[in-house]
Amino acid sequence: MSILIKKVRLNGELVDVLIKGNRFDSIGTDVDSSADVVIDGSGKAILPSFHNAHTHAAMTLLRGYADDMDLHTWLADHIWPFEARLTEDDIYWGAKLACLEMIKSGTTFFADMYWHWKGTARAVTDMGMRAALSAAFFDFDDPVRAETMKRQVMDLHAASVAFPDRIQFILGPHAIYTVSSDSLRWLGEYANRHGLLVHLHLSETQKEVEDCLAKHGKRPVEYLHELGLLAPNLILAHAVWMTGKEMELLAGHGVQVVHCPVSNMKLCSGQFDYAAMQAHGVTVALGTDGCSSNNNLDMIEEMKIASLLAKVTSMDPTVFPAQEALDAATVNGARMYGLDAGCIASGKLADCILVDLEHVRMVPNHHLVSNLVYSANSSCVDTTICDGRVLMLGGKVEGEEEILAQVRATLARLNAPREPEGDACS
């Protein structure tokens, strides 16, 4: 399969871009080659596609379900009870809806932690995206449940080889307050044995930090250090309540962080200190978190809010400039998950977007990256390409109407009145 994009703007120049297989082959002012698919790039710019480094894809099913409450009430009283009713097929359609939304907003990769791993993996396979998928691991200090969760990890790890190599199996302990010390140690050892990444929520709220101090006598990063989990294969989501000492520990062990500004703001989790993370040398990527706490998967919106939040938090308008925000949404996330992607260059994975330069939000075009970060929204994305395959052209994704219809049917069933529990009578 080959794709030729003619007369598209790259770094201010009009070029032709040839994709062969799943990688960029030739980029030049006049690429003389035939291709299976030819796309007219006139009036468009080619850019790396987005990498959503932390989300819960099938939570599209809970968009708007439980808003305007604190994290712990939101989880325990609303989210977890709803999730307990979800089947693998429900997750499949919720994840397909998430993939559709991400494709339409220029995202080709996401890192996920959720229930029914195979449902999400099936959706990613069908939609042509890339993903790093983990099954949510909770044991609540229950040894019996911990053994069940460990068996699930091993079984799913074995089953993951049947899926395309676009899908990466990773480990997903939910948080230090829902996973025991013994299980965290076991997961760290399992990850090291098998060369896997570990994806963990950490220091998302002040309460989490206070509870960790009360239970373990240490702050969360120090606690993970004691357990032997701090390593380059550890990826932390949120990392809001961090001291300088903790950031030094993260940087010293190569731990990377995913910033989820919209979710943090909506749940009032706290203010992520990007400037301090940068000063300590911690790599930061961006994620949307799930649709129940965002409430969308638009990485363009996430870039803008991340940049603005960093500026007002530091009271310095030069912090987190547009190019750094774009890097955090593209190449940083790609490297974090071991992908040879995130930039437009020969030999790199052919994951990219075409942005409509004639869209009202992109005119005038004094500075493309500035426009993309501070002015654009998802409607500016015209074409999305992943792994050498066109997933969206002219703003349309094949099969999107069926996905919307199936999700509506799924939610109609989930929201239908349930029969009262009790003994059946004749």
N, C-alpha and C positions, 0 to 999 in steps of 0.2 A: 504494500500500500504506500502510495506517495501523494503528497499534497504540495502544490505550488501556490504561494501567496504572492501575487503580482503588485508591484508599486505600492507597497505599504511603508509607513513612516517608522523608522527605527533610529533613535538618537538623533533626530532632526534631519535624517537623510531618507530619500525614497529608495527602497531596496526591494529585491525579490528574495523570498525565503523559501527554500526547498526542504521539505521534510521527507525522509525516507525511512520506512519502518516506524520506529517510535522515537527517532532522534532528528535534531536539526542537521541537515547535510551541508547545504551551501547557502551562504548569505552574501549577496552582492548587488551591484547596480544593474546587472543584466544577466541573470541566471538563465542560460540557454538549455532548457530541459523540458521534456514532456512529463506529465504527471497524471495519476488516476483522477485526482480532484484538483481543479484550478479555481482559486478564489481571487476575486478582484479586491485588492486592498486599497483602492482609491478612497481618499477621505478618511482613512483609518490609521491608527497606530498599533503596532504590535508590542505587547508587554508580557512579562511573565505572569502566569496565572497565580491565583492566591492559594496559600496553604493555611488552612484553618487548624491551628495546632492544638485546640482543645474544644470539644463539643460533645453533645449527647444527641446524636442525629435524630433518632425516632421520637425525641421529645417535641418534635413538630406536632405530635398528637395532643400535646398539652399547651400549645400556644394560647395564651390568654386564659388558661384554666384557673390559675391561682396567682393573682397579682397583689402587689402592695402589702407585703408582709415580710417579716424577718426570715432569714435563712432557715433557722431550726424549726420554726412553726410551719414554714412553707414545706419543708421536707417531710417532717414527721406526721403532720395532720392532713396534708393534701397530696403531695407528690407520691410518696411511697405507697399509700393505699390505692391510688389510681393505677400505679405501675404493677401492683400485684395482680391485676386483672388482665394484663396484656399477654397475648399469645405470640408465638414466633411469627405467625402471619401478620398480626397487628404491627409488630416491629418491622417486618419487611416493608409494609406499605408506608409506615411512618418514616422509615429510612429512605425509601424511594422519593417521598415528598421532600425530604431534606436534600437529597442529591439533586433533585430538580431545581430547588431554590438556589443551591450553591452553584450549579452549572450556569443558571441564568444570571448569576451575579459574579461569574468569573472565577469561581473556586474549583480546582481540580483534585485537591487532596484534603482530607480531614482526619484528625485523630479522635477516636471515639472511645467512650467507656459507657457500656450499657448492658441491659439484659438481652438474652436470646441472641448470642453472638452470631449464630448461623443466619438469622433473619437479616441482620445488617450486612453480613458478608454476601448474601444472595443479592441484596439490593445494589451494593457497590459493583458486583460482577455484572449485573444487567445494565447498569447505567454508565459503565465505562470509565469510572473515576478511579483514583487511587485512595487508599485509606490505611491507617494503622489502627487496628481494632483490638480492643480489650474487653473481656467480660468483667462486669463489675464484681469485685470481690468484697463481700461483707461477712464478718463472722460474729460481731458484737460480743467478743470474748467468750463465745460458746465453742468448746472443743469439738463437739459433734458437728456443728455447722462448719467449723473450720476444715474438718476432714472432707466434708461434702464439697466445699469450695475448692480445695486442693485437687480433688479428683476431677472437678469440672475443668480446672486449668489444664491438667494433663490431657484430658480427653479432647478438649477443643484445640489444644496445641497440635495434637496428632491429626485431628480432622482438618486443620487449616491448610495442610499441604495439598489438599484437593482443589483449592481455590486458586485463581490466577495470581501471578507474582505481583500484580498491582496491589494485592492485599497483604499487609504485614501483620503478623500476630504479635501483640505486646501484652504486658501484664497490667492489670488495672485495679490495684487496691484502692478502695474508695477514699479513705481518709484515716488519720491516726486515731480518730475517735470511733471508728466503725470496724477497725481491723486490729486484732490483738498483736502484741509484740512478737509472739511466737510465729504468727502467720506472716508478719512483715519480714522477719528473718528468713523464713522459708522461701518467700517470694524473691527476696534478694539473692538467695543462694541458687534458686531455680533459674533466675534471670542470668546469673553469671555462668551457670553450667551450660545454658542453651544459647547464649549470646542475644538475649532479648532486652528490649527497653522496658522500663517501669514508668507508668504514668499515674501520678498521685495528686489529689487535692491536698494542699497544705497551707496553713496559716491564712485561711480565707476570712476568718472572723476573729475579733478580739476574744470572744468566748472560747474559741478553740485553743488559743494560746494560754488563757487563764486555766482552762481545764487540764492542759498538758503540764503546766507548772505544778498544779495541785496534785496530779496523779503521779508524775514522773520526776518532779523536781528540776525539770529542764524545759527550755523552750523547744518548739517543734523541730527546728533544724538540728539542735544539739541532741535531741532524742533520736533522730534518724542517724546521726553520726555514731551514737552509742550502739545502735543496732547494726552498723556496718553498711547502711544503704547509700550513703553519699558517694556517688560515682558518676562518670560521664554518661552512663546509661539511664540515669534518673532524670525525669522531666516533671517539674512541679507546676501545677496549675494554680493560679491566683497569687500566692506568695505575697499577700498584702501586708501582713503584720510582721515585718522583718526588722531586726536590729542590724547595725553595721557589722557586728561580730558574726551574725548568721550569714550575711551576704559574703563576708570573707570566706567562711566555710564553704559556701556554695561555689564561689569562684575557684577556690583552692582545689576542689574535687571535681571541677568540670561539670557541675550540675547546671542544667538549663531551666529556664522559667518561661511559662506562658502567661501573658497578661490578658485579662478578659475585662476590659474597662466598662462595657455597657452593663454586663451582669453585676459586676461589683458595685456600680452606682445604683442600679435598680434595687438591689437587695441591701443597700447601705452597708456593705461589708467593710468598706474602708477605702483609703486612697493609696494606690500603688505608687511607690516612689521610683519612677523610671530613672530620674537623674542619679539617684544613689546606686541603683543597680548598675547603671552604665559606668559610674565612677569606680565601682568595685570589680568591673570586668565580667559581669554575669551576662550571658547571651539571653536576649529576650525576643520571643516571637509573639504573635497575636492569635487569639482564639475568640470565638463568639460565645462560648458556653452553649447551653441548650436553649431551644426556643421558648421554654417555659420561664426563663429568667433573662431574656434579652429584648425582644421577642422575635428576632429574625437572625438570619445567617449571612448577613451582608458584610463582607470583609472591607468593602470600601467605607461604609459607615464606621466600622470598628477602627480603621486607620485614623480617620478624622478625629473621633472622640478620644482615642488614645493620645494623639498629639496635643489636642487642646487641654486634656486633663493634666498631662505632664507639665504643660506651660503654666497653668494656673496653680498647680500644686507647688511648683518651684518658684513661682512668680518670676519666671524668666522666659520671655517669648522666643528665645533662641533654642530652647530645649526641645528635643524630639522633632527635628525639622522634617519636611515632607519626604525627602529621600530616605531618611532613617525609618520613617513610618512604613514606606513602601517596602524597604528591605525586611522589616519585621513581619510583614504580611506575606512575603514571598520567599526570598532566599534563606532567611533565618529559619523559617519553619521547615523548608526543604532539607537543610543541613541537619537540623535537629533530629529528623526522622530518617537520616541516611540516604536522602534522594539526591541524585545528580541532576538537579533542576533548580529553578528559581531565577534563571537569567536566559537571555536569548543569545545563544552562541553555538557555533558548529560543534557537534559532538554531544551536546547536552540533550537531556530528555525533552521531547517536543511537547511540552505543556505550556500553553500560551493563550492569550486572549487578544482579540481585536477590539479596540475602543473606537467608537464613532466620533470623529473630530468635528463633525457637523452638528452634533447634539447641542442643544442650547446651553447646557451646562459646561461645555468644553470650548465655547467661543467667548472672547478671543483666546488664542493659544499662546500667551506670552511664555508659559512654562508648563509643559505637559505634566510633569510629576506633581507640581503644585495643584494644577486643575484636578488631577485624579484624586489626590488626597483631600483637598479642601472643598472642591466644588461638585465633583461627580457623584452619581449614585449608580445603583445596579442597572438602571435603564440605559446607561451609556455603553454597556458591554454588548457588542453585536455578535461576536463569535467566540466560542470556547473550544479549545482543542486539547485533548489529553491522550498521551501515549500514542500519538500519531493518528488519532481518530477525531473527526469533527463531531463534537457532542451538541453544539448549538450553532446555527447559522442564521443570520438575520433575526436574532432574538427568539427563534423557535427551536424547541427541543422535541424530537420525535417521541410520541406517546404521552405528552404531558396531559392531555385531556383525560386519558384513561386513569392516570395516577390520581388526579384530582377527584374523579368520580369514585375510585376505590377507597380513597381516604374518607370521603364523605360517608360512604356506606359503612366503613369500619367504625367511625365515630357515632353514627346513628345506632349501631348495635351496642357500643360501649356505653352510650348515654341513655339507652332504653331503660325504663323502670324494671328493676329486678324483682323476681318473685321473693316473697318473704321466706326466711328460713324456718324450718319446722318439719314435723312429721307429715308425710303425705297421707291423705285420707281418701277413701273410695266413695 
